[in-house]
Amino acid sequence: MVTKACTRCHRLLEEDRCAICNLATSKNWSGFLIIVDPDESPIAQELQITLPGEYALRVR
């Protein structure tokens, strides 16, 4: 199955709609980021990521 990214929160998933934002996903994404502990991660805080998981850096 194809990995897609949410157009709002950038979370990576395989569904056509994001389970968190309920928005459409895109196959056009780049960059891969894994957040384990968003509270302790300066990168997660800068990108305003609050949930652990896999994220795309850029989504079109």
C-alpha positions in Angstrom: 0.0 0.0 0.0 1.1 3.6 -0.7 2.2 5.8 2.2 0.5 9.2 2.2 0.7 12.3 4.4 -2.0 14.5 5.9 -2.0 17.9 4.3 -2.5 19.6 7.7 -0.6 17.7 10.4 1.9 15.9 8.0 1.3 12.5 9.8 2.2 9.5 7.6 -0.5 6.9 7.1 -2.0 4.6 4.4 -5.6 5.8 4.5 -7.2 8.4 2.2 -8.2 10.6 5.1 -6.3 11.5 8.3 -7.8 9.9 11.4 -6.8 13.0 13.5 -7.6 15.9 11.2 -10.2 14.2 9.0 -8.7 15.8 5.9 -7.5 14.3 2.6 -4.0 12.9 2.4 -1.4 13.4 -0.4 1.0 11.0 -2.1 3.3 14.0 -2.8 5.4 14.3 0.3 9.1 14.4 1.1 11.3 14.1 4.2 10.8 11.5 6.9 10.7 12.3 10.7 10.0 9.9 13.6 8.9 11.5 16.8 9.1 9.3 19.9 8.6 11.8 22.7 7.1 15.1 21.4 7.4 16.8 24.8 11.1 16.4 25.0 11.9 16.9 21.3 12.9 20.5 20.2 12.2 19.5 16.6 8.6 18.4 17.5 8.1 21.6 19.5 9.3 23.8 16.6 7.0 21.9 14.1 4.2 21.9 16.6 3.9 18.1 16.7 2.1 16.9 19.9 1.6 13.2 19.1 4.3 10.5 18.7 4.5 8.9 15.2 5.9 9.2 11.7 5.7 12.5 9.9 6.6 14.0 6.5 8.6 17.2 6.5 7.0 18.6 3.3 3.6 17.8 1.9 2.1 19.2 -1.3 
